[in-house]
Every structure is written in structure tokens, then in C-alpha cells.
Amino acid sequence: MTELYLILLLLFVLGCVVGSFLNVVADRTAREEGFVKGKSKCEECGQSLKPADLIPLFSFLFLKGKCRYCKNKLSYYYPISEMLSGLMFVFTYLAYLSF
């Protein structure tokens, strides 16, 4: 049973990473920017974000939903979509197991 929990945790993390990437693709496509090159930056102050600022869900919670540099509030859209993506990965796997 503990193996199942580990698999579910890893799938959740993978889903959150995929959700984060999809957020980047959607945002940069809407702004007509390339999503392959370029660093992530705060939309308010333009400061380039460091790797620690880009960890799905964790960074948002750790920084209390604010930019590390300008303290501007971040949209809840990002952590919610990352969490939903992680949950979809988990539920898809669980549905696969039931077949």
C-alpha cells in the first residue's frame, strides 16, 4: 500500500510540473512571446525569477502569494491550475487501476 501512495505522490508532483509548464505556454502565447526561450519574470516588476521561485505550489505557499521582489499579489489562477493538473494525473491513474 505504501508503494501506491508513493506512486500517487510522484504523479501529483509530475502533474503540478506539467500544469506549471502549461501555464507558461498559455500566458506567453497570449502575450505573443515564445515559451521555449526566455526566463520567467514577475509580470508587475519585470524581475527575473530564480529557480526557487518556480517550484509549483510550494513557491506560492512559501511566498504567501506575493512576488519575492515587489510584493505584488500573485493570481490564484497559477496554484489552482497546478493543483488541478496534479489531481488529474492522480485520478487518471486511479481510474486506470480500476479497469
N, C-alpha and C positions, 0 to 999 in steps of 0.2 A: 504494500500500500504506500510506503514512503517513496518508492520509485515513481508511482503515479503522481504524487504531489510535486516531486522534483521536475518531472516532465511538464506538468501544468505550470509551474513557476517559470521554467525556461521558455515555454510557449508564450506566456504572458509578457515576459520581458522582450522576446522577439517581436511580438505583436505591437508593443509600445514603440519599439525602434522603427518598425515599418510605418506605424501611424505618424511618428515624428517626421520621417522622410516624406510621407505623402503630404503632410502639412507644408513642408518646404516646397515641394513641387507645386502645390496648389497656389501658395502665396506668391512664389516667384513667377509662375505662369500668368497669374492675374496682373502682375506688375510688368509683364513682358520682359523679365530678366531670365537669364539662363540659370538652371538649377544644378548644373554639373560643376561649374566653376564658381568661385566666389565664396567668401566667408559669410557666415550668418552674422547679422548685426541687429542691434536694437532699432526698431522702427522709429522710435522717438528721437534718440540722441545720436544714432548712427555708429555707436561704439561697436567694434568687432567683439563678438562673444568668444570666450575661452571655452575649451572642451568641458570644463566643469559646469558651465552654464547651459550645456546642451544635453544633459542626461535626461531622457524622457521621464516625466512625472516628478522625479526626485528633485531636479533643479527648481521646478516651480514651487514645490513644497518648501524646500530649503531656503529659497529666496523670498518666501511668503508672497509669491505672486507679483513681485516687483523686479524691475531691472536692477542689476547689481550696481550700475553706474549712475543712472539718472533718477532712480527710484520711481519711475513711471509704472503704473499698474499694468500688468500684462493681462491679455484676454484669457478668460477661462476656456475659450474655444480650444486652445492647444492641449492642456492636460485632459480635458474631457474626451477629445477625439483620440488622443493617445491611449487613454484607458479603455475606451470602447473598442479600439483596434486590438488591444491586448486581450480583452474579454472575448472578442470574436474568434481569435485564434484558439483560445481555451475551449470555448463552446463548440467550435467546429471539430476539434479533436475529440471531445467527449461524445459528440454526435456520431463521429466515425467509429468510436469504440462500441456504441450501442448496436451497430449493424452486424 
